[in-house]
């Protein structure tokens, strides 16, 4: 029986970094890489396509660092105040 793929909808997903990351906050997953049991996502800044980096996809589940979708600065501030 085939194994269930981890993070099946990763490519194309949009993320907001709750802290500036390489000078930006809004990113989109443009690639994925499976390395054994690990899954990595390549994130690209939505405002500067030259800003790209790889991250362990599990880190995206950390709600203190990342939010699924794109958030406004006001939403980020409100979310941090409620945590």
PDB file as gemmi writes it, atoms N, CA and C in Angstrom:
CRYST1    1.000    1.000    1.000  90.00  90.00  90.00 P 1                      
ATOM      1  N   UNK A   1       0.838  -1.176   0.000  1.00  0.00           N  
ATOM      2  CA  UNK A   1       0.000   0.000   0.000  1.00  0.00           C  
ATOM      3  C   UNK A   1       0.891   1.252   0.000  1.00  0.00           C  
ATOM      4  N   UNK A   2       0.522   2.238  -0.790  1.00  0.00           N  
ATOM      5  CA  UNK A   2       1.304   3.475  -0.902  1.00  0.00           C  
ATOM      6  C   UNK A   2       1.193   4.291   0.384  1.00  0.00           C  
ATOM      7  N   UNK A   3       2.300   4.941   0.735  1.00  0.00           N  
ATOM      8  CA  UNK A   3       2.312   5.788   1.924  1.00  0.00           C  
ATOM      9  C   UNK A   3       1.648   7.127   1.623  1.00  0.00           C  
ATOM     10  N   UNK A   4       0.970   7.649   2.613  1.00  0.00           N  
ATOM     11  CA  UNK A   4       0.318   8.948   2.472  1.00  0.00           C  
ATOM     12  C   UNK A   4       1.393  10.036   2.401  1.00  0.00           C  
ATOM     13  N   UNK A   5       1.272  10.929   1.435  1.00  0.00           N  
ATOM     14  CA  UNK A   5       2.245  12.001   1.259  1.00  0.00           C  
ATOM     15  C   UNK A   5       2.071  13.055   2.351  1.00  0.00           C  
ATOM     16  N   UNK A   6       3.186  13.442   2.981  1.00  0.00           N  
ATOM     17  CA  UNK A   6       3.145  14.516   3.974  1.00  0.00           C  
ATOM     18  C   UNK A   6       3.048  15.850   3.253  1.00  0.00           C  
ATOM     19  N   UNK A   7       2.249  16.747   3.761  1.00  0.00           N  
ATOM     20  CA  UNK A   7       2.080  18.090   3.201  1.00  0.00           C  
ATOM     21  C   UNK A   7       1.699  18.043   1.714  1.00  0.00           C  
ATOM     22  N   UNK A   8       0.581  17.397   1.364  1.00  0.00           N  
ATOM     23  CA  UNK A   8       0.236  17.222  -0.056  1.00  0.00           C  
ATOM     24  C   UNK A   8      -0.075  18.516  -0.806  1.00  0.00           C  
ATOM     25  N   UNK A   9      -0.496  19.564  -0.127  1.00  0.00           N  
ATOM     26  CA  UNK A   9      -0.868  20.818  -0.805  1.00  0.00           C  
ATOM     27  C   UNK A   9       0.147  21.926  -0.539  1.00  0.00           C  
ATOM     28  N   UNK A  10       1.387  21.546  -0.335  1.00  0.00           N  
ATOM     29  CA  UNK A  10       2.417  22.509   0.054  1.00  0.00           C  
ATOM     30  C   UNK A  10       2.756  23.489  -1.064  1.00  0.00           C  
ATOM     31  N   UNK A  11       3.035  22.977  -2.263  1.00  0.00           N  
ATOM     32  CA  UNK A  11       3.440  23.852  -3.371  1.00  0.00           C  
ATOM     33  C   UNK A  11       2.276  24.765  -3.751  1.00  0.00           C  
ATOM     34  N   UNK A  12       2.569  26.049  -3.824  1.00  0.00           N  
ATOM     35  CA  UNK A  12       1.550  27.043  -4.153  1.00  0.00           C  
ATOM     36  C   UNK A  12       0.900  27.675  -2.933  1.00  0.00           C  
ATOM     37  N   UNK A  13       1.128  27.092  -1.751  1.00  0.00           N  
ATOM     38  CA  UNK A  13       0.512  27.663  -0.550  1.00  0.00           C  
ATOM     39  C   UNK A  13       1.182  28.984  -0.179  1.00  0.00           C  
ATOM     40  N   UNK A  14       0.415  29.854   0.476  1.00  0.00           N  
ATOM     41  CA  UNK A  14       0.879  31.198   0.838  1.00  0.00           C  
ATOM     42  C   UNK A  14       1.012  31.283   2.353  1.00  0.00           C  
ATOM     43  N   UNK A  15       2.059  31.993   2.802  1.00  0.00           N  
ATOM     44  CA  UNK A  15       2.372  32.076   4.221  1.00  0.00           C  
ATOM     45  C   UNK A  15       2.777  33.482   4.606  1.00  0.00           C  
ATOM     46  N   UNK A  16       2.442  33.855   5.838  1.00  0.00           N  
ATOM     47  CA  UNK A  16       2.884  35.121   6.411  1.00  0.00           C  
ATOM     48  C   UNK A  16       3.841  34.818   7.551  1.00  0.00           C  
ATOM     49  N   UNK A  17       5.038  35.400   7.485  1.00  0.00           N  
ATOM     50  CA  UNK A  17       5.985  35.312   8.597  1.00  0.00           C  
ATOM     51  C   UNK A  17       5.568  36.357   9.625  1.00  0.00           C  
ATOM     52  N   UNK A  18       5.448  35.963  10.877  1.00  0.00           N  
ATOM     53  CA  UNK A  18       5.006  36.901  11.902  1.00  0.00           C  
ATOM     54  C   UNK A  18       6.121  37.856  12.325  1.00  0.00           C  
ATOM     55  N   UNK A  19       7.343  37.584  11.910  1.00  0.00           N  
ATOM     56  CA  UNK A  19       8.484  38.488  12.070  1.00  0.00           C  
ATOM     57  C   UNK A  19       9.107  38.662  10.692  1.00  0.00           C  
ATOM     58  N   UNK A  20       9.723  39.813  10.450  1.00  0.00           N  
ATOM     59  CA  UNK A  20      10.406  40.015   9.163  1.00  0.00           C  
ATOM     60  C   UNK A  20      11.384  38.872   8.921  1.00  0.00           C  
ATOM     61  N   UNK A  21      11.344  38.316   7.727  1.00  0.00           N  
ATOM     62  CA  UNK A  21      12.232  37.234   7.329  1.00  0.00           C  
ATOM     63  C   UNK A  21      12.915  37.653   6.042  1.00  0.00           C  
ATOM     64  N   UNK A  22      14.208  37.870   6.108  1.00  0.00           N  
ATOM     65  CA  UNK A  22      14.981  38.397   4.977  1.00  0.00           C  
ATOM     66  C   UNK A  22      14.364  39.701   4.468  1.00  0.00           C  
ATOM     67  N   UNK A  23      13.780  40.471   5.393  1.00  0.00           N  
ATOM     68  CA  UNK A  23      13.212  41.771   5.053  1.00  0.00           C  
ATOM     69  C   UNK A  23      11.772  41.740   4.575  1.00  0.00           C  
ATOM     70  N   UNK A  24      11.149  40.581   4.532  1.00  0.00           N  
ATOM     71  CA  UNK A  24       9.783  40.453   4.013  1.00  0.00           C  
ATOM     72  C   UNK A  24       8.926  39.604   4.935  1.00  0.00           C  
ATOM     73  N   UNK A  25       7.608  39.642   4.697  1.00  0.00           N  
ATOM     74  CA  UNK A  25       6.669  38.850   5.501  1.00  0.00           C  
ATOM     75  C   UNK A  25       5.825  37.874   4.683  1.00  0.00           C  
ATOM     76  N   UNK A  26       5.555  38.183   3.424  1.00  0.00           N  
ATOM     77  CA  UNK A  26       4.661  37.344   2.622  1.00  0.00           C  
ATOM     78  C   UNK A  26       5.461  36.456   1.674  1.00  0.00           C  
ATOM     79  N   UNK A  27       5.159  35.150   1.750  1.00  0.00           N  
ATOM     80  CA  UNK A  27       5.897  34.159   0.975  1.00  0.00           C  
ATOM     81  C   UNK A  27       4.942  33.155   0.346  1.00  0.00           C  
ATOM     82  N   UNK A  28       5.423  32.519  -0.720  1.00  0.00           N  
ATOM     83  CA  UNK A  28       4.681  31.447  -1.370  1.00  0.00           C  
ATOM     84  C   UNK A  28       5.630  30.276  -1.576  1.00  0.00           C  
ATOM     85  N   UNK A  29       5.125  29.070  -1.351  1.00  0.00           N  
ATOM     86  CA  UNK A  29       5.943  27.873  -1.550  1.00  0.00           C  
ATOM     87  C   UNK A  29       6.023  27.603  -3.046  1.00  0.00           C  
ATOM     88  N   UNK A  30       7.244  27.591  -3.579  1.00  0.00           N  
ATOM     89  CA  UNK A  30       7.425  27.387  -5.015  1.00  0.00           C  
ATOM     90  C   UNK A  30       8.007  26.017  -5.344  1.00  0.00           C  
ATOM     91  N   UNK A  31       8.457  25.270  -4.332  1.00  0.00           N  
ATOM     92  CA  UNK A  31       9.048  23.960  -4.584  1.00  0.00           C  
ATOM     93  C   UNK A  31       9.045  23.166  -3.288  1.00  0.00           C  
ATOM     94  N   UNK A  32       9.130  21.864  -3.403  1.00  0.00           N  
ATOM     95  CA  UNK A  32       9.247  20.990  -2.242  1.00  0.00           C  
ATOM     96  C   UNK A  32      10.298  19.937  -2.516  1.00  0.00           C  
ATOM     97  N   UNK A  33      10.882  19.435  -1.441  1.00  0.00           N  
ATOM     98  CA  UNK A  33      11.906  18.401  -1.569  1.00  0.00           C  
ATOM     99  C   UNK A  33      11.701  17.403  -0.439  1.00  0.00           C  
ATOM    100  N   UNK A  34      11.693  16.121  -0.781  1.00  0.00           N  
ATOM    101  CA  UNK A  34      11.610  15.066   0.219  1.00  0.00           C  
ATOM    102  C   UNK A  34      13.013  14.519   0.444  1.00  0.00           C  
ATOM    103  N   UNK A  35      13.443  14.515   1.697  1.00  0.00           N  
ATOM    104  CA  UNK A  35      14.756  13.984   2.078  1.00  0.00           C  
ATOM    105  C   UNK A  35      14.508  12.945   3.163  1.00  0.00           C  
ATOM    106  N   UNK A  36      14.328  11.694   2.752  1.00  0.00           N  
ATOM    107  CA  UNK A  36      14.007  10.658   3.726  1.00  0.00           C  
ATOM    108  C   UNK A  36      12.668  10.958   4.370  1.00  0.00           C  
ATOM    109  N   UNK A  37      12.662  11.048   5.696  1.00  0.00           N  
ATOM    110  CA  UNK A  37      11.406  11.338   6.408  1.00  0.00           C  
ATOM    111  C   UNK A  37      11.099  12.831   6.481  1.00  0.00           C  
ATOM    112  N   UNK A  38      12.020  13.681   6.034  1.00  0.00           N  
ATOM    113  CA  UNK A  38      11.855  15.127   6.107  1.00  0.00           C  
ATOM    114  C   UNK A  38      11.272  15.690   4.824  1.00  0.00           C  
ATOM    115  N   UNK A  39      10.471  16.737   4.969  1.00  0.00           N  
ATOM    116  CA  UNK A  39       9.922  17.466   3.823  1.00  0.00           C  
ATOM    117  C   UNK A  39      10.379  18.916   3.957  1.00  0.00           C  
ATOM    118  N   UNK A  40      10.947  19.445   2.880  1.00  0.00           N  
ATOM    119  CA  UNK A  40      11.416  20.826   2.872  1.00  0.00           C  
ATOM    120  C   UNK A  40      10.621  21.623   1.851  1.00  0.00           C  
ATOM    121  N   UNK A  41      10.394  22.893   2.170  1.00  0.00           N  
ATOM    122  CA  UNK A  41       9.665  23.796   1.279  1.00  0.00           C  
ATOM    123  C   UNK A  41      10.591  24.934   0.883  1.00  0.00           C  
ATOM    124  N   UNK A  42      10.573  25.290  -0.402  1.00  0.00           N  
ATOM    125  CA  UNK A  42      11.300  26.470  -0.851  1.00  0.00           C  
ATOM    126  C   UNK A  42      10.313  27.623  -0.876  1.00  0.00           C  
ATOM    127  N   UNK A  43      10.579  28.632  -0.075  1.00  0.00           N  
ATOM    128  CA  UNK A  43       9.713  29.808  -0.023  1.00  0.00           C  
ATOM    129  C   UNK A  43      10.327  30.938  -0.826  1.00  0.00           C  
ATOM    130  N   UNK A  44       9.455  31.657  -1.522  1.00  0.00           N  
ATOM    131  CA  UNK A  44       9.869  32.809  -2.333  1.00  0.00           C  
ATOM    132  C   UNK A  44       9.060  34.012  -1.858  1.00  0.00           C  
ATOM    133  N   UNK A  45       9.740  35.119  -1.655  1.00  0.00           N  
ATOM    134  CA  UNK A  45       9.049  36.340  -1.248  1.00  0.00           C  
ATOM    135  C   UNK A  45       8.096  36.774  -2.353  1.00  0.00           C  
ATOM    136  N   UNK A  46       6.913  37.199  -1.966  1.00  0.00           N  
ATOM    137  CA  UNK A  46       5.931  37.656  -2.952  1.00  0.00           C  
ATOM    138  C   UNK A  46       6.287  39.020  -3.520  1.00  0.00           C  
ATOM    139  N   UNK A  47       7.062  39.793  -2.778  1.00  0.00           N  
ATOM    140  CA  UNK A  47       7.415  41.152  -3.206  1.00  0.00           C  
ATOM    141  C   UNK A  47       8.782  41.236  -3.873  1.00  0.00           C  
ATOM    142  N   UNK A  48       9.624  40.245  -3.662  1.00  0.00           N  
ATOM    143  CA  UNK A  48      10.976  40.245  -4.225  1.00  0.00           C  
ATOM    144  C   UNK A  48      11.342  38.810  -4.582  1.00  0.00           C  
ATOM    145  N   UNK A  49      11.179  38.448  -5.843  1.00  0.00           N  
ATOM    146  CA  UNK A  49      11.380  37.061  -6.265  1.00  0.00           C  
ATOM    147  C   UNK A  49      12.822  36.582  -6.140  1.00  0.00           C  
ATOM    148  N   UNK A  50      13.759  37.491  -5.879  1.00  0.00           N  
ATOM    149  CA  UNK A  50      15.144  37.061  -5.678  1.00  0.00           C  
ATOM    150  C   UNK A  50      15.358  36.512  -4.268  1.00  0.00           C  
ATOM    151  N   UNK A  51      14.415  36.768  -3.362  1.00  0.00           N  
ATOM    152  CA  UNK A  51      14.518  36.261  -1.990  1.00  0.00           C  
ATOM    153  C   UNK A  51      13.863  34.892  -1.939  1.00  0.00           C  
ATOM    154  N   UNK A  52      14.706  33.861  -1.787  1.00  0.00           N  
ATOM    155  CA  UNK A  52      14.246  32.470  -1.740  1.00  0.00           C  
ATOM    156  C   UNK A  52      15.046  31.742  -0.675  1.00  0.00           C  
ATOM    157  N   UNK A  53      14.394  30.816   0.013  1.00  0.00           N  
ATOM    158  CA  UNK A  53      15.112  30.001   0.992  1.00  0.00           C  
ATOM    159  C   UNK A  53      14.345  28.700   1.233  1.00  0.00           C  
ATOM    160  N   UNK A  54      15.077  27.693   1.714  1.00  0.00           N  
ATOM    161  CA  UNK A  54      14.498  26.392   2.041  1.00  0.00           C  
ATOM    162  C   UNK A  54      14.257  26.326   3.544  1.00  0.00           C  
ATOM    163  N   UNK A  55      13.158  25.683   3.919  1.00  0.00           N  
ATOM    164  CA  UNK A  55      12.795  25.551   5.328  1.00  0.00           C  
ATOM    165  C   UNK A  55      12.152  24.180   5.530  1.00  0.00           C  
ATOM    166  N   UNK A  56      12.371  23.590   6.696  1.00  0.00           N  
ATOM    167  CA  UNK A  56      11.693  22.344   7.031  1.00  0.00           C  
ATOM    168  C   UNK A  56      10.197  22.653   7.099  1.00  0.00           C  
ATOM    169  N   UNK A  57       9.389  21.909   6.373  1.00  0.00           N  
ATOM    170  CA  UNK A  57       7.952  22.192   6.293  1.00  0.00           C  
ATOM    171  C   UNK A  57       7.275  22.132   7.663  1.00  0.00           C  
ATOM    172  N   UNK A  58       7.814  21.354   8.595  1.00  0.00           N  
ATOM    173  CA  UNK A  58       7.218  21.287   9.934  1.00  0.00           C  
ATOM    174  C   UNK A  58       7.274  22.637  10.645  1.00  0.00           C  
ATOM    175  N   UNK A  59       8.270  23.453  10.324  1.00  0.00           N  
ATOM    176  CA  UNK A  59       8.399  24.773  10.955  1.00  0.00           C  
ATOM    177  C   UNK A  59       7.194  25.647  10.613  1.00  0.00           C  
ATOM    178  N   UNK A  60       6.585  25.421   9.443  1.00  0.00           N  
ATOM    179  CA  UNK A  60       5.423  26.216   9.045  1.00  0.00           C  
ATOM    180  C   UNK A  60       4.219  25.974   9.958  1.00  0.00           C  
ATOM    181  N   UNK A  61       4.241  24.888  10.710  1.00  0.00           N  
ATOM    182  CA  UNK A  61       3.149  24.604  11.653  1.00  0.00           C  
ATOM    183  C   UNK A  61       3.280  25.388  12.956  1.00  0.00           C  
ATOM    184  N   UNK A  62       4.425  26.054  13.154  1.00  0.00           N  
ATOM    185  CA  UNK A  62       4.655  26.842  14.365  1.00  0.00           C  
ATOM    186  C   UNK A  62       3.887  28.154  14.252  1.00  0.00           C  
ATOM    187  N   UNK A  63       2.760  28.254  14.933  1.00  0.00           N  
ATOM    188  CA  UNK A  63       1.864  29.409  14.819  1.00  0.00           C  
ATOM    189  C   UNK A  63       2.434  30.673  15.468  1.00  0.00           C  
ATOM    190  N   UNK A  64       3.538  30.542  16.210  1.00  0.00           N  
ATOM    191  CA  UNK A  64       4.202  31.729  16.756  1.00  0.00           C  
ATOM    192  C   UNK A  64       5.106  32.373  15.710  1.00  0.00           C  
ATOM    193  N   UNK A  65       5.424  31.634  14.643  1.00  0.00           N  
ATOM    194  CA  UNK A  65       6.314  32.135  13.592  1.00  0.00           C  
ATOM    195  C   UNK A  65       5.623  32.349  12.256  1.00  0.00           C  
ATOM    196  N   UNK A  66       4.662  31.471  11.920  1.00  0.00           N  
ATOM    197  CA  UNK A  66       4.057  31.469  10.589  1.00  0.00           C  
ATOM    198  C   UNK A  66       2.542  31.395  10.679  1.00  0.00           C  
ATOM    199  N   UNK A  67       1.878  32.026   9.714  1.00  0.00           N  
ATOM    200  CA  UNK A  67       0.421  31.942   9.581  1.00  0.00           C  
ATOM    201  C   UNK A  67       0.109  31.552   8.143  1.00  0.00           C  
ATOM    202  N   UNK A  68      -0.805  30.607   7.970  1.00  0.00           N  
ATOM    203  CA  UNK A  68      -1.215  30.213   6.624  1.00  0.00           C  
ATOM    204  C   UNK A  68      -1.975  31.365   5.986  1.00  0.00           C  
ATOM    205  N   UNK A  69      -1.718  31.596   4.712  1.00  0.00           N  
ATOM    206  CA  UNK A  69      -2.355  32.700   4.004  1.00  0.00           C  
ATOM    207  C   UNK A  69      -1.591  33.988   4.234  1.00  0.00           C  
ATOM    208  N   UNK A  70      -2.112  35.063   3.677  1.00  0.00           N  
ATOM    209  CA  UNK A  70      -1.468  36.365   3.828  1.00  0.00           C  
ATOM    210  C   UNK A  70      -2.275  37.206   4.799  1.00  0.00           C  
ATOM    211  N   UNK A  71      -1.575  37.842   5.724  1.00  0.00           N  
ATOM    212  CA  UNK A  71      -2.206  38.686   6.736  1.00  0.00           C  
ATOM    213  C   UNK A  71      -1.700  40.117   6.583  1.00  0.00           C  
ATOM    214  N   UNK A  72      -2.549  41.069   6.970  1.00  0.00           N  
ATOM    215  CA  UNK A  72      -2.120  42.469   6.993  1.00  0.00           C  
ATOM    216  C   UNK A  72      -1.294  42.695   8.257  1.00  0.00           C  
ATOM    217  N   UNK A  73      -0.570  43.800   8.285  1.00  0.00           N  
ATOM    218  CA  UNK A  73       0.226  44.132   9.468  1.00  0.00           C  
ATOM    219  C   UNK A  73      -0.672  44.279  10.694  1.00  0.00           C  
ATOM    220  N   UNK A  74      -1.856  44.847  10.513  1.00  0.00           N  
ATOM    221  CA  UNK A  74      -2.794  45.002  11.627  1.00  0.00           C  
ATOM    222  C   UNK A  74      -3.221  43.637  12.174  1.00  0.00           C  
ATOM    223  N   UNK A  75      -3.474  42.688  11.290  1.00  0.00           N  
ATOM    224  CA  UNK A  75      -3.852  41.339  11.724  1.00  0.00           C  
ATOM    225  C   UNK A  75      -2.710  40.663  12.480  1.00  0.00           C  
ATOM    226  N   UNK A  76      -1.486  40.897  12.030  1.00  0.00           N  
ATOM    227  CA  UNK A  76      -0.323  40.311  12.703  1.00  0.00           C  
ATOM    228  C   UNK A  76      -0.199  40.875  14.114  1.00  0.00           C  
ATOM    229  N   UNK A  77      -0.318  42.198  14.247  1.00  0.00           N  
ATOM    230  CA  UNK A  77      -0.216  42.847  15.562  1.00  0.00           C  
ATOM    231  C   UNK A  77      -1.312  42.338  16.488  1.00  0.00           C  
ATOM    232  N   UNK A  78      -2.532  42.218  15.971  1.00  0.00           N  
ATOM    233  CA  UNK A  78      -3.654  41.728  16.778  1.00  0.00           C  
ATOM    234  C   UNK A  78      -3.420  40.290  17.218  1.00  0.00           C  
ATOM    235  N   UNK A  79      -2.926  39.478  16.321  1.00  0.00           N  
ATOM    236  CA  UNK A  79      -2.672  38.071  16.650  1.00  0.00           C  
ATOM    237  C   UNK A  79      -1.605  37.951  17.734  1.00  0.00           C  
ATOM    238  N   UNK A  80      -0.542  38.742  17.620  1.00  0.00           N  
ATOM    239  CA  UNK A  80       0.520  38.704  18.633  1.00  0.00           C  
ATOM    240  C   UNK A  80       0.000  39.169  19.990  1.00  0.00           C  
ATOM    241  N   UNK A  81      -0.896  40.145  19.997  1.00  0.00           N  
ATOM    242  CA  UNK A  81      -1.452  40.654  21.252  1.00  0.00           C  
ATOM    243  C   UNK A  81      -2.306  39.600  21.949  1.00  0.00           C  
ATOM    244  N   UNK A  82      -2.938  38.729  21.166  1.00  0.00           N  
ATOM    245  CA  UNK A  82      -3.809  37.697  21.730  1.00  0.00           C  
ATOM    246  C   UNK A  82      -3.052  36.454  22.170  1.00  0.00           C  
ATOM    247  N   UNK A  83      -1.792  36.336  21.793  1.00  0.00           N  
ATOM    248  CA  UNK A  83      -0.998  35.144  22.175  1.00  0.00           C  
ATOM    249  C   UNK A  83      -0.388  35.273  23.542  1.00  0.00           C  
TER     250      UNK A  83                                                      
END                                                                             
